[in-house]
Amino acid sequence: MSAETARMTLRVYQVDRAGVTRVLREKAEVTPQATPSASHVFPPCECPVCKAAKQ
């Protein structure tokens, strides 16, 4: 599926403890990017556990 034909619809809901649901943002169509920009790339984990696993 190409980026031109791929579509996604987002809605934002809020649910309280009683189970009452309300829509915070109505439906919005989103067209995905072909390749994400560098700002959306996560850096590699630097915690001690992951550093030890890499070695």
N, CA, C and O atoms as a DFTB+ gen file, in Angstrom:
220 C
 N C O
     1  1       0.853      -1.178       0.000
     2  2       0.000       0.000       0.000
     3  2       0.898       1.239       0.000
     4  3       1.811       1.339       0.819
     5  1       0.654       2.147      -0.879
     6  2       1.479       3.349      -0.974
     7  2       0.946       4.437      -0.049
     8  3      -0.171       4.348       0.461
     9  1       1.761       5.460       0.154
    10  2       1.366       6.575       1.022
    11  2       0.178       7.333       0.441
    12  3      -0.598       7.939       1.180
    13  1       0.034       7.300      -0.891
    14  2      -1.086       8.009      -1.524
    15  2      -2.426       7.325      -1.247
    16  3      -3.457       7.992      -1.171
    17  1      -2.416       6.000      -1.096
    18  2      -3.666       5.271      -0.880
    19  2      -3.918       4.950       0.585
    20  3      -5.055       4.661       0.957
    21  1      -2.895       4.991       1.420
    22  2      -3.059       4.672       2.840
    23  2      -3.755       5.821       3.556
    24  3      -3.427       6.987       3.337
    25  1      -4.696       5.495       4.391
    26  2      -5.415       6.509       5.171
    27  2      -5.612       5.994       6.593
    28  3      -5.692       4.788       6.829
    29  1      -5.687       6.916       7.515
    30  2      -5.965       6.581       8.892
    31  2      -6.880       7.666       9.449
    32  3      -6.723       8.845       9.132
    33  1      -7.831       7.262      10.276
    34  2      -8.739       8.215      10.889
    35  2      -8.497       8.209      12.392
    36  3      -8.456       7.149      13.017
    37  1      -8.340       9.382      12.963
    38  2      -8.096       9.522      14.400
    39  2      -9.245      10.250      15.065
    40  3      -9.809      11.189      14.504
    41  1      -9.585       9.814      16.257
    42  2     -10.506      10.510      17.146
    43  2      -9.927      10.459      18.539
    44  3      -9.282       9.476      18.904
    45  1     -10.141      11.491      19.320
    46  2      -9.638      11.526      20.688
    47  2     -10.825      11.500      21.630
    48  3     -11.719      12.343      21.558
    49  1     -10.814      10.497      22.530
    50  2     -11.889      10.324      23.495
    51  2     -11.373      10.524      24.909
    52  3     -10.178      10.401      25.177
    53  1     -12.295      10.835      25.804
    54  2     -11.987      10.881      27.226
    55  2     -13.020      10.012      27.914
    56  3     -14.219      10.151      27.673
    57  1     -12.553       9.108      28.778
    58  2     -13.442       8.223      29.519
    59  2     -13.186       8.464      30.998
    60  3     -12.047       8.381      31.458
    61  1     -14.258       8.766      31.753
    62  2     -14.066       8.981      33.185
    63  2     -14.230       7.661      33.943
    64  3     -14.494       6.623      33.335
    65  1     -14.075       7.702      35.249
    66  2     -14.130       6.487      36.066
    67  2     -15.484       5.798      36.020
    68  3     -15.572       4.587      36.220
    69  1     -16.525       6.550      35.762
    70  2     -17.866       5.971      35.687
    71  2     -18.135       5.344      34.322
    72  3     -19.189       4.741      34.117
    73  1     -17.205       5.477      33.396
    74  2     -17.369       4.903      32.072
    75  2     -18.037       5.826      31.076
    76  3     -18.359       5.413      29.962
    77  1     -18.248       7.078      31.467
    78  2     -18.854       8.052      30.560
    79  2     -17.799       8.490      29.544
    80  3     -16.714       8.938      29.916
    81  1     -18.126       8.358      28.270
    82  2     -17.201       8.687      27.187
    83  2     -17.649       9.955      26.491
    84  3     -18.835      10.139      26.215
    85  1     -16.691      10.831      26.208
    86  2     -16.996      12.014      25.406
    87  2     -15.880      12.218      24.405
    88  3     -14.725      11.880      24.664
    89  1     -16.233      12.773      23.263
    90  2     -15.275      13.017      22.186
    91  2     -14.609      14.364      22.429
    92  3     -15.284      15.388      22.540
    93  1     -13.280      14.360      22.511
    94  2     -12.541      15.611      22.677
    95  2     -12.211      16.229      21.327
    96  3     -12.241      17.451      21.179
    97  1     -11.898      15.395      20.342
    98  2     -11.619      15.863      18.983
    99  2     -12.368      14.981      18.013
   100  3     -12.307      13.754      18.087
   101  1     -13.074      15.622      17.105
   102  2     -13.833      14.870      16.107
   103  2     -12.897      14.174      15.133
   104  3     -11.680      14.352      15.185
   105  1     -13.463      13.402      14.269
   106  2     -12.726      12.615      13.300
   107  2     -11.818      13.497      12.442
   108  3     -12.231      14.552      11.961
   109  1     -10.581      13.047      12.260
   110  2      -9.622      13.760      11.411
   111  2      -8.877      12.736      10.574
   112  3      -8.337      11.770      11.113
   113  1      -8.840      12.935       9.262
   114  2      -8.098      12.027       8.390
   115  2      -6.630      12.409       8.395
   116  3      -6.279      13.588       8.390
   117  1      -5.787      11.401       8.405
   118  2      -4.350      11.590       8.453
   119  2      -3.736      10.821       7.297
   120  3      -4.058       9.652       7.088
   121  1      -2.860      11.463       6.549
   122  2      -2.131      10.799       5.483
   123  2      -0.723      10.513       5.985
   124  3      -0.006      11.437       6.371
   125  1      -0.317       9.245       5.986
   126  2       1.017       8.918       6.518
   127  2       2.131       9.420       5.606
   128  3       1.947       9.572       4.399
   129  1       3.278       9.670       6.204
   130  2       4.453      10.074       5.435
   131  2       5.077       8.835       4.800
   132  3       4.979       7.734       5.342
   133  1       5.716       9.022       3.654
   134  2       6.413       7.902       3.004
   135  2       7.564       7.429       3.886
   136  3       7.736       6.228       4.098
   137  1       8.342       8.364       4.394
   138  2       9.423       8.047       5.334
   139  2       9.377       9.090       6.453
   140  3       9.271      10.285       6.176
   141  1       9.454       8.655       7.703
   142  2       9.423       9.616       8.802
   143  2      10.655      10.511       8.809
   144  3      11.745      10.090       8.423
   145  1      10.471      11.731       9.245
   146  2      11.618      12.639       9.332
   147  2      12.497      12.233      10.513
   148  3      12.065      11.480      11.386
   149  1      13.706      12.726      10.535
   150  2      14.663      12.350      11.581
   151  2      14.175      12.730      12.978
   152  3      14.605      12.122      13.958
   153  1      13.303      13.705      13.092
   154  2      12.816      14.117      14.405
   155  2      11.922      13.061      15.047
   156  3      11.667      13.119      16.250
   157  1      11.440      12.093      14.254
   158  2      10.573      11.052      14.781
   159  2      11.317       9.758      15.097
   160  3      10.690       8.764      15.465
   161  1      12.629       9.754      14.961
   162  2      13.421       8.568      15.214
   163  2      13.864       8.596      16.673
   164  3      14.392       9.600      17.151
   165  1      13.646       7.493      17.372
   166  2      14.051       7.418      18.769
   167  2      15.546       7.108      18.856
   168  3      16.058       6.304      18.077
   169  1      16.237       7.731      19.786
   170  2      17.656       7.385      19.959
   171  2      17.757       5.998      20.614
   172  3      16.816       5.565      21.279
   173  1      18.874       5.308      20.436
   174  2      19.021       4.008      21.091
   175  2      19.039       4.179      22.607
   176  3      19.512       5.188      23.129
   177  1      18.529       3.200      23.280
   178  2      18.455       3.250      24.747
   179  2      19.870       3.240      25.332
   180  3      20.734       2.494      24.871
   181  1      20.092       4.057      26.328
   182  2      21.404       4.164      26.956
   183  2      21.394       3.664      28.398
   184  3      22.329       3.933      29.152
   185  1      20.346       2.938      28.786
   186  2      20.304       2.441      30.175
   187  2      21.333       1.323      30.344
   188  3      21.736       0.717      29.351
   189  1      21.766       1.037      31.561
   190  2      22.797       0.016      31.795
   191  2      22.410      -1.375      31.281
   192  3      23.272      -2.109      30.796
   193  1      21.147      -1.745      31.376
   194  2      20.695      -3.056      30.918
   195  2      20.868      -3.191      29.411
   196  3      21.395      -4.195      28.932
   197  1      20.429      -2.187      28.664
   198  2      20.536      -2.227      27.200
   199  2      21.981      -2.112      26.739
   200  3      22.373      -2.745      25.758
   201  1      22.769      -1.313      27.435
   202  2      24.196      -1.204      27.077
   203  2      24.887      -2.544      27.264
   204  3      25.721      -2.924      26.442
   205  1      24.559      -3.266      28.324
   206  2      25.172      -4.585      28.580
   207  2      24.728      -5.588      27.520
   208  3      25.522      -6.434      27.108
   209  1      23.485      -5.510      27.074
   210  2      22.966      -6.444      26.067
   211  2      23.617      -6.211      24.712
   212  3      23.758      -7.149      23.927
   213  1      24.020      -4.969      24.423
   214  2      24.636      -4.656      23.134
   215  2      26.044      -5.205      23.029
   216  3      26.544      -5.417      21.924
   217  1      26.697      -5.441      24.168
   218  2      28.090      -5.883      24.154
   219  2      28.231      -7.347      23.989
   220  3      29.350      -7.860      23.959
